Structures are given as structure tokens and as C-alpha cells.
Amino acid sequence: MPYLNPDVVYVPSAAIRRAAREFPTPFFLYDEKRLRRNCRIFREAFSKYFSSFEPLYAVKANANPAILKIIFSEGFGADASSEAEAWITRRLGGRGMYTGNYTTASEFRFVRKTGRFLLNLDDISMLPTVKKNGVPEFLSFRVNPGIGKGGMKSLFLAGPEAKYGVPPWDIVSAYRLAARMGVRRFGMHAMTGSNVLDEEYFSQVAMKMLEIAASLKSRAGIELERINIGGGFGVPYRPGEKNLDLDKAARGVRKAFDGQCRKFGLKEPILMAEPGRFISANMGWLVGTVHVIKRGYKVFAGIDAGMNDLPRPAIYDAYHHVSVLGKSRAGRRERVSVVGRLCENNDQFAKDRLLPAIRVGDLVAIHNAGGHSYAMGHNYNNRLRSAEILLTRQNRLVLIRRPETIADLFRTANIPD
């Protein structure tokens, strides 16, 4: 029998059925126990090797305030990259690092006013804007070291095609100019990969960043206080994939720090990292009800959720595991495409997937929907966004975001009489 990763195939069937009796589908269901477990696994893996380790959570992955509050309570700061992400972090009492991306002057001012973020700049070209709006004591730069890793189209976060980060030839100049402006403490950030399951990749990123740190020390006399190796910590989406060995990844980063700091005579910087999907992806499921079975050129099972709820398959052709509740994998199966209601042919969650025989009225759960799902959702086709429900540690179901209404959708529009 082929290997089935329990983290991928697990579905809280009883809780989903209970939620479907209390709330209309579609909805997202989030598991608090699993969320806290993921936080602790990540934090403890690196704290074992780095006593001053500071984990951040990539707010863009899932910004529901109830979810963020849990993550902050588990010892994480925030990796924020928009005014709204900074606002909700401050509102919840969180702190962290703010990484701007082609940032406006008004956004810089907004973030600075919160007083809760270390500022991380995307490029040397941002320095004049920073100077006009108040030079911070601490400043970090996101660097583009020319290496990157990603498994899906469009997910290139470093290298010549990426829009992110200071290129190698500007790095020393950026830090020198910031020092002349009055910055006294420095950090460095690199986010070069997405959903990486190769443990050795993270030590390679650390090695490269420490090489750059050594160059800064020798050429500009600047020593880094912090190094943020970014995110990209992968989770398996397919049942046959294995989990990232986080201890091995952390151990490799520790080895890179030991070797490079000794080689270049560096004072060890504080290590930071900013996972998103590793923390939130597998704690969530998008739940829909089958309402149409169409037998045409192929079999289509239409559910009441759509690509507006979970866009990843439509954007990246990403795979998400699908469960039909109450149906055994050992029973009769049928090749079927699970689709939504939008007027777009790429509104398909699963194409030609061999699934237990589906019938109208069945509940379908789409896995790994806790991260980059609701957060990437939209209202195309004027479809409404779905509710979010938390399954608490006490096994209670709490509505943490109600479903949108048509009135919500047009609330900001001026509707003629």
C-alpha cells in the first residue's frame, strides 16, 4: 500500500459534520490544536539550536484576528507587508518586522507611527523616502543573492526574474548610505524560496547571507545584529509526500552559523525566520456541499465553494487533497473533477481525481486551506466570501468571521436610485 502522510490526509470529520449542521456551507474550518502544535514545532526546532531565536509569522498567509491572536500567544511576532497587516498586528498587541515592497511614503509613515516594527527595506532606492520620514535606529535590507527555489509557476522570490531585494552590486552601498543617514543597528533579510521541502536549502541561504555579512564587515565596518532567513518552509500537499524535517533544517542552519562566524570572525547575529504556510496551511479545510453532478465529456462534481474561496489551484495549478466525508477510500471510486460555480473554466479544485463515488448532498473537504486560501480570496463573478469557523481546544465551534452578504459587497459603492 502506498505511503499516506497522516498530516495531509487527516480530516476532522465529526467536527466538520457538526459545523455543517450549525452553519451553511461553504466555510473554512480551522483546528486550534493543530495550529498551536505547528507553532510549537517550529519555535522549538530552532530554539534548540539558537537560544535567542525570534520567530515571526507571515501575516499574509492568514490574517484572521482570532488566528493571529493564537499565533502571537505562542511566542511569534509578525512578518507584516501592508498597512492593514501592521494595523491588525498593533491592534492585537503584536510586534515584528515590516518588509515593504515598492512602498509609498504614506505607508512608511503609517508603519513608523505604530512603533512596533523593525523596518526591512526592499531596495536602496527606498532610502530617500525613509530619510524624509524619519531615520530609524535599526534598519534591515532584503537582499536578492541570486539564488532561489520554488515549485510552482510565478513563485520566484530571488534571482534575475524576481522583483524583490537589493541586488548584490548595491548591497554594500545600501548599508553605507543608511549608516551615513544615522542608522546605528542593522539587520539582513532574504526570502528566496516558497514551499521548500529540501532541508539543505535553508542552510545554503544562511551560508550565503553570512558571506554577505562578512563582506559588509570588511568593506563597510558594519556588523549585523540580526539575520532573517525568511520563510519558504514547506508542507506536503500530496498524500505521498513526506514532511520537511525541521530539526534537520535547523541543525543545518546552526552548522552554517558556526562555520561562517568562525571563518569570517563575525559576532553571531540573532536568527529570525518567518514561516506562513508551515504554521497555518494544514490546520484548515474548505468545506463545501455537492449540489450538481454533471456527466458530460467527463464527470464534474459542482460544489458551493469556488476559486474565489481558494484561488491556488486556479492561479498556480496547485494540488490540494480532497476528501468526501463518510466515503471510504476502499469503496467504489470514480474519476471526477471537483469544480465551483464561477464563470471561469479554471474554477476547478481537482481535475480528473480518483475519488470515492460522489453524490449530490455529500460534504467535500479541501485540505491545506488554512494558509494562502481565504487570504488570497476575492469577489470575482461577484461571488461572496465564505465564513471562517474555529474548532477550539475545548472542541467548541466558534464563528470567527461571518460569511459576506450582498450588502457587504456593494457597501463601498454609490448605487444610483
N, C-alpha and C positions, 0 to 999 in steps of 0.2 A: 504494500500500500504506500502511495507517495506521502512524503512528509507534509504535514499541515501545521503551519505555525499557529499555535493557540492564540497569540496576540492578534493575529489577523482574522481568524475565523470566529472568535468569541463574539457572541451577541447576547445581551441581557433580555432574552425573550419574554420572561414574565413581566419585567418592568415595562417593556415596550407595549405589551398587550394591555397592561393596566393603564398606561398613558393613553393608548388609543381609545379606551373606554371613557376616559375623563376629558380628553381634548380631541378636536378634529384633526385629522391628518391633512396635509403633511406637517411634520415638525421635526426638529432636531432634538435628540435625547443625549444628554451629557452625563457621564458617570463620575461623580466626585471622587470616589475611592481610587479609581484608575488615574484620574488627574493628579491627585496627591502622590500616588505611587510613582508616577513618571517624574514629578518634581524631585522627589527624594532620591530616586535612582540617579538622576543626572547630577544633582548637587553633591551627593556623597561620593560618586565616582571620581570627581575632580578634587573635592576637598581632601580625599585620602592622600593625594599627592601634592596638593597646594593648600597650605594652611590658610592663606589669605584669599582664596578663590572667591570671586564675585560673579555669580550667575545673573544674567538678565533674561527676560522673556520677550521674544519678538511679538509685540502687541498686535502687529498686523495679522498674525495667524488667527487670532480670535479675541476680539476686544469687548466681549460681553462683560459688563462690570462685575457680575457675580463670579465669573470665571477668573477675571483679573484679581479680584479680592482674595480668592483662594490661593492663587499662584504667589501673590505678594506675601501672604501669610506663611508660605513655605520657604521664605528667605530669598526670593528673587526680586531684583529690580526690574525696571522696564527698559527695553530697547524700543524707543519711540521714533517715528519718522514722519509725523504730521502734527499739525496743531491740535487736532482732535485727540490724537493718541497722547500728546503731552497733557492736554486738559483733563482727560479721564484719569490719567496716572496721578496727577496732582489732586484731583477730587477724591481719590481713594487713599491718599496719603503715601503714595509710592514715590520712588526716586529711580534714577537710572542714567542712561546715556541717550543723547539725541543725535541721530545721524541725519543731517539734511541732505537733500538730493536736488540740485539746481534750485536752491532755496531762495525765496524772496526776502527782502529786508524786513517786511512786516512779520513774516514768520519767525525770523531770528529774534525780533523784539519780543514777540509773544512768548517764545521759549525761554528767553533770558529772564523775563518777568516772573516765570514760575519759580525760579531759584532752585529747582530740583534736579537739574540735568547737567551732566558733563557734556560739553559740546564737542561733536565729532564732525569735522568738515569733509566734504566730498572732493574738494579741489582747492588749489592755490588761488583760483580766481574768486573764491568766496571771501578772501581776507579783507579786501577793501570794504565790503559790506559789514563785516564784523567790526572793523576799526571804527566805522561811523556810528555803530550802535553799542559800543562799549566793549573793550577788550577784556575777556575773562582771564582769571589767574591760571586756569587749566584749559588746555586745548588739545584735541586729538585730530589726527588726519586719517581718513580712509585711504589706503593705498591700493593700487592696482599692480600687483607684482608680475602680471603677465601670465599667471597660471590659473586654471580654473577647472571645475569638474561639475557636471550636471547631466542628468539622464533624460531630460525632456527638451523638446524644441523651445526656443526662446529663453531658456534658463541658463544664460551665460553671464556670470556675475563678475568675471575678470578676463583679461586678455584684450586684444585689439578691438573686438566687436562689442565689448561691454561699455555702457555709458557711465560706469561708476569708477571713482577712485582717482587718486593722484598718480600719474604715470611715473615710471622710475626716474626719468630725467628731471622731474620737478620736485622730487621728494625733499632733498636737502635744502633747496631754495625755499620751499614752503615753510619748513621749520625755522630756518634762519630769519625769514621775514616775520614770522609770528613772534620770535624772540625779540626782534628789534621793536615790534609793536608793544611789547611789555608782557607777553605771556611768560609765566615763570615755571609752570609744570606741564609736562607733555605726555600724551599717550599716542598709541597707534592702533588702527583697526584694519582688518581685512575680512571681507566676506566674498569668498571666491567660489563657493560651491553650493549646490542645492540637493537635498535628499541623498547625501553620500552615505553609502554603506561600507566603504573601504576604510578600515580603521587607520591605515598608514597615512591617509591623506591629511589628517589633522596635524600629525607631527611634521609633515612636509610644509604645511602652512606656517607652523610655529618656527621651523628652521629658517624659512625664507624671511619672516618678519624680524627675527633676531639678527640675521645678516644685515638687514636694512638698519636695524637699531645700532649695530656696530659701526656702520658707515656714518650714521648721524653723530655718534660719539667722536669718531676720529676726525671728521671733516667739519663739524659744527660745534663740537663740545657740548652736545645735548644728550642727556641720559633720559630714557623713558621711565616714567613712573608706572605706566600701565600698558599692557598689550591685550587687545581684544581679538581673539582668533575667529570671531564671527559665529555664524550658525552653520546650517547645512547638515546637521546631524540627522541622518536618515532613519526612516521607519519603513518596514516592509509593507507593501500594498498587496502583493500577490501571496496566496496561501503557501506557496512553496519556497518563499524567500525567508532567509534567516535574519534575526535581529542584528543590529550593529552591536558589536562587543564594546561597550562603552568603557569598561575597565582597561581594555587593551588600548583604546584610543587615548585615554587619559594618561596611561603609563608611557605611551609613545611621546606625548607632549612633554611629560616630565623629563624623559631622556633627552629630548631636543633642548629643553631649557638648561639642563645640567651641562650638556656638551657645548652649546653655543656660548653660554655665560662664562664658562671656564676658558674656552678658546679665545674669546674676544675681551675678557676682563670686564664683563658687564655686571653691574648690580642687578640682581634678579627683579624684574618688574612684576607687579601684581597681575595675575592672569584673570581675564574676563572672557566669557563666551555668551552667546545669545541664541539659544535654541528657540524654535517656534513650534514646528510640526512635531518634534520629538516629544514635547510636553503635551500638546493638545490633540494631535490627529486621531490617535486610536482610542480616545475617551469619548468619541462622538459617533452617532449614527443618524443619517437622514432617513426618516420613516415615511413611506407613502402607501396608499391603498391602490390596488389594481382595479381599474374601472372599465377597461376595454381590452379585449383580446382580438387582435386583427390577424387573420390568416390570409396573406396576400402572396407576394413573391417569397416572403419569409414570414415568420411569426413575430409579431410585435405585441408586447405587453405594455399598455399605457397606464402610467401611474399618475397620481395627482400632484406630485412634485415635478420640478423641471430644472433645466440648466440654469435658470435664474436663482435657484437654491444652491446648486453645487456646480459651478462652471468648469471645474478642472478637466473632466473628460472632453468637453467641447473645445476648450482652449488648447490643451496640451495633448489631447488623445490619451489622457491618463487612465490607468486601470484602477477601479475600485471594486473590491469584493462585494458581492450581493448575496443576501440571504433571503429566502422565502420562509417566513415564520410558520412553524408547525409542519414543515415538509422535510423529510429525511433525505440526505444525500444518497442513501441506499435505495430509495424508492425509484419510481419511474421518473425519467428525466427527459427533457426536451430542449432543443436548441432554440433560443429565443433572444430577441433584442428588447431590453427594458428601456422605454422611452418616456419623455414628458410631453406636455401639452403645447409647447411653444411652436410658433410657425417658423421653425428652423430645423433643417434636417440633421444638424449636429446636436440636437437636443436628445442625445442618446447616452444613457448611463452605462450600458453594457451592450456590446454588439455580438450577436451570434454566440451567446454564452450558454453553455450546457448547464441548465438549472432544473431543480425539481419542478414537475409539471405545475404551471401557474394557472390559477382560475380567478375569475372576477371576484373581488372581495378579499383576496389574500393581502396580508401585510408584507411589504418588502422593506428590508433594512439595507441601506448602503453604508458600508463600513468606512472607517478612517475619514469621517466627516466632521471631526472636531476642530480641525485646523485648515485654514485656507478654503473654507467652504462657505458658511454664512458670510464670512468676512469679504469674500470675493463676489458675493451675490449681487443681483441687480434687478431692475424692473423692466427689462426688455419685454416687448409684447404687452406692456402694462400688466404683467403678472405681479402678484403681491408676494412679498417675502414672508417666510413661514415663522412659526413660533419656535422658541428655544425653551427646553424643559431640563431641569437639573434633577438627576437622581442623587439624593444626598447620602451622606454616610449613614444616616438613620433610616435609609430606604424610603424616604418620602419623595414625592414628586412635587417640584416647585416650578411654577411658570416664571422664568427669568426674563423672558421677552414675549409679549403677546404677538399674535400674527398681525400683519399690516391690514388695514382696511382701504377701500377705495378712497375714502375721505383723506386718509393719510397720504395717499399717492398724489392727490391734487391740492394738498393743503397750502403749498407754496405758490400755486398758480393763481393768476387773476382770471376767474371764469366769467365770461360775459353773461349778462342777464339774458 
